[in-house]
């Protein structure tokens, strides 16, 4: 693998915690190395994020041989007061979609109001 990913400069809409959670939602058996590459983070950063998510009850894992299988607690409420009442499932429904849906949404003409 190619080592440390290039850092992103500037602000983004999503936190790294949301990106990691979405990557795990896409593949519950993903390796930390693969999550890091997908999210453009270091493996150490992904390990820390997974630890944060597990510590606060949003994620758990079980060992299967040398691999982890992650379980997302989809009914957990998001932490920020501005998202009061929204669950992890509602966040992931936005972030994790079939690639065809994602491409169709991006290609649809905007409707003028």
N, C-alpha and C positions, 0 to 999 in steps of 0.2 A: 504494500500500500504506500501511498505517497507522503506519509509523514503528517506534519501539522498543517491543517487547512489555512488558507489565507484569511485573515480577519476581515470582517465587514466594517467599513467606515461609514459613520452616520447612523441615523435612527432607523428603526424598523417598526412595523405595526405589531409584530408578535414578539413575545419574550422567548428566550431560549427554552424555558420550561415548557411552554406551549408547543414549541417545535418538537422537543423530545417526546412529549406525550403523544403528539400526532404521529410521529414516526413509529412509536410502539403500537399505537392503535392500528397502523397499517400492517404491522408484522409483530405479533406478540412474542416471537422467538428471535427477534433481531439481535445480533451481537452488538456490544457497545461500539466496537470498531465501525460497524455499518451505520449505526445511528449517528455516530460522530461525523462520518463522511457525508451522510445525507443532510445533516443539520449544519455542516461546515463549522464544527466545533472540535476541540481536542477530546480525546478519549477521557482524560482526567476531568474535563468540564462536564461531560455526559455522566460520568460516575457520580459526581457531586450532585448534579440535578436529579438523577435517579434516587440518590440517598435522600435529598430534600423531599421529593414526591412520596417516597416510602415513609419517611418520618412523619409526615403530616397526613398519612392515610389515603392518598390519592392513587397509590400504586403498591403492589406487592409482587413478589416473585417466588417461584419454586425452582429448585434445581432438578434438572433431568440429565443425568450424566454430567457432562462438562458444560452444558448449556443452561441458560435461564429461560423460563417462560414467565412472561409478565401478565399480571391481571390488573386492569384499570378499574377503579371504583367509580363507575360512571354516575352514580347517584350523589356523589359528594358535591357540595355547594362550592362555587368558586370563592376565592378568598377576599377579593376587593369589594368594599361596600357598594361600589357603583354597579357591580354584577350581582347584587343581592338576589337570591332566589334562582339564579342560573346554575345549572349543573354542569359537570364535566361532560356529560353526554351532549348537552346543547352546544358546548364549545366544539367538541369533536365532530358534531354533525356539520359544522361549517368547514372545519379544517380537513376532514378526511372524506373525500368523495371519489367516486369512480372517475378515472382519468378522462373518460368520454364526456362526463358531465362538466368537468373542469374546462375542457377545450371548447365545448359547446357554449358555455357561459361566456368565455372570453371572446368568442367569435360572433355572438349575437349583436346585431346593431342596437345602439342605444335608442331608447324611445324618448323623444322630446316631449316635455310637458307644457 
